[in-house]
Amino acid sequence: MIKSLRLLLTSGALLAVAGAHAQVVVPPTTGKAPDPAPTSLPQTTPAPAKSAPYAGGMKINISPDGSKYVRIMTAHQLWVRYSENNTGTVSATEEATPDQVDFGLRRSRVLLVSQLNPRFLVITQLGINGQSTISGGAPGEPTGPGKKPQFHLHDALVEYKVNKYLSAGGGLHYYNGISRQTSFAAFSLIALDVPGTQSPVIDAIDQTGRGLGVYARGRVGSFDYRLSVNDAFRNNVTSSPATLATDVAQFNPRSRGKVLQGYFDWEFLDKELNLVPFAVGNYLGARRVFNLGAGFMYYAEGMYSRAQQAPTPLPTTTADAWAIPYAKHDLSVLSADLFFDTPLDTASRNQTAFSVYAAAYKYNMGPNYVRYGGTLNPGAGSSALRGNAVPIVGTGTAQTIQSGFLLPRRLLGPKVRLQPYVSYIHGRYEGLRREAGGIQEVHIMDGGVNVLLDGHQAKVTLNYRARPDFNDVNDVNYRPEVTMQLQVIL
């Protein structure tokens, strides 16, 4: 009986399976057979015909409507340079070095611009300036100068938009006074670099041109303004009344007051964007701008000097050194400038453009003050006039001008543009006197060309400089300096 039941169940299961298979393999008795399933192959994305226009870095929207965002940018400037050095220059191994070819990072930056809402703005910038193999490194590193540069804060500010005419903020900021170029955008310059005259107190009482304090800025019609009050950084000059040269001013290490700054300009043509503090160097024909500006800086008792000879022997204690009589001097700087940038031939395919920036400065920094400096200085040692150093600022006056012309697009095709430029710096500082008593004036001339591969975002700059060697103020010789810069911004 059980055996018969098993046989019956097995037969039923086989019939069910056979029926199921019959439903699949038997073709339909009516209608048309179904079409075969389409074959889906992965589709290749066509390569873009040209690169997309640059839109100011990568933007990450934090809110769906884009009102909350973080914008990220990174940029680098690499220098390859030949320099004929100033008289007496030595290398890091104390060998006489009349000239050399060297490499350096002029700037390397990361910029973050963040908006919490249309009223709150946060700007953070980190990076390094001026690293070569003998300079620009972290101080005190046992591995030697030039290595492990301090990747430090350049900007760290928060801002609140009070109304359409006024924004207020604070932190480590770049809302400087004096001139347009004192708050320059380093990656959009006309020439290879800024002249140096625009930042008379850089890294003496500020940090890489930034102040620590509060500011107010805004625009009323065509009038743009910025004002700031900052604490002076403790200056990096080690001196006392005993170590000063007679009747030569220096930054006062005992002054800890406020630094007052302001800059005002009138925009006659297009209004510039002013979300960030960095002033554009030139627009390559994208805007038509004509601005006239004026600015100031004031730091009470920021300088000091000693009129009489130092006592002999020199004091051995700090208290005795500061007991020597000395005079305090207010530091003040006034400036006026002009910026003109315009497209030309807009109706044709040439799309040329012309740019010019000119500025005049008056410095009051105490008797006979002169500051020397050389960008990415290739000379070793402590001599103020080693390597490529020149007089940058001093009590007296200075004038600068930079001008560039964007050549026609058809010259090298649509992708590569050429922008030749010239630059001239003139200084007249009372501390540079010849034996006969007259002032030896400063003349620095630059000429070059920007090879624009993708606007300012990717460009190569070739620059020639005729640099005065002031080791003998009575007999100034000019040294050649040739620099090639590669700049990339993402």
Buried (B, 14 or more C-beta within 10 A) or exposed (E): EEEEEEEEEEEEEEEEEEEEEEEEEEEEEEEEEEEEEEEEEEEEEEEEEEEEEEEBBEEEEEEEEEEBBBBBBBBBBBBEBBBBBBBBBBBBEEEEBEEBEBEBBBBBBBBBBBBBEEEBBBBBBBBBBBBBBBBBBBEEEEEEBBBEBEEBBBBBBBBEBEEEEBBBBBBBBBBBBBBBBBBBBBBBBBBBBBBBBBBBBBBBBBBBBBBBBBBBBBBEEEEBBBBBBBBBBEBEEEBBBBBBEEBBBBBBBEBEBBBBBBBBBEBEBBBBEBEBBBBBBBBBBEBBBBBBBBBBBBBBBBBBBBEEEBEEEEBEEEEBBBEBEBBBBBBBBBBBBBBBBBBBBEEEEBBBBBBBBBBBBBBBBBBBBBBBBBBBBBBBBEBBBBBBBBBBBBBBBBBBBBBBBBBBBEEEEEEBBBBBBBBBBBBBBBBBBEEEEEBBBBBBBBBBBBBBBBBBBBBBBBBBBEBBBBBEBEEBEBBEBBBBBBBBBE
